[in-house]
Amino acid sequence: MLELSILGFLYEEPLHGYELKERIKALSGHVRPVSDGALYPAINRLVDKGLLDQRTEPGSGAAPRRILALTDEGREDLLERLRRPKQAEITDQVRFNTLLAFLRHLGDPREQAAVLRRRQEFLHTPASFFYEDGRPVRAEEADDLFRRGMLRVARATGEAERAWLAEAIAVLEG
C-alpha cells in the first residue's frame, strides 16, 4: 500500500519527501499512519529498484530538499500494480481506497472495469465480523446493541459501495 501510494502520487508530479508524506497521510494516515521509519526505507527500495529518481534542491531554510520523480520503469511498475492488484488490495477497504485513488492512471476503461469487477465479486461473498456455527451473523441476529450497530453500518456501507461499483462499471464498459 505504501509503495503504491508513493508511485501513484509521483506519477502525478515530482515531490519532495515531506510533500509526499503529507499526501499519503491525507489519503490513509487517519487509518494507517505513515512514519518516517516506514516511508524513507520504502522510497530507498524504490530508488534502488530504478523506479524513482531523486535529486537535491536547495531548501527554503538551510536544509536541502530531496525531490523524487518516477522513472519510466516506475511508471510501468505502477500501471502493472494497477492492472493486477494483489488480493489484499481488493479485499481490504483501506488498500482498495488507495488503489481507487490512482486507478485513473490506468488509461484503459476495460482494465479499470476489470479491477472494479474483482472488488464487486468480493463484496458479493457473504461475510461478517462474527460467525455462529460457521455462518455469518446478520445484524438482526447480533446479541448486543454494539455488534448490531457494527453490522448495520457495514451492511449500509457495502450496499452503497456495490451500487457505486455497478454504476462505475456500466460507465466504463459504455
Secondary structure by P-SEA (a helix, b strand, c coil): caaaaaaaaaaaccccaaaaaaaaaaaccccccccccccaaaaaaaaaaccbbbbbccccccbbbbbbbbcaaaaaaaaaaaacccccccccaaaaaaaaacccccccaaaaaaaaaaaaaaaaccccccccccccccccccccaaaaaaaaaaaaaaaaaaaaaaaaaaaaac
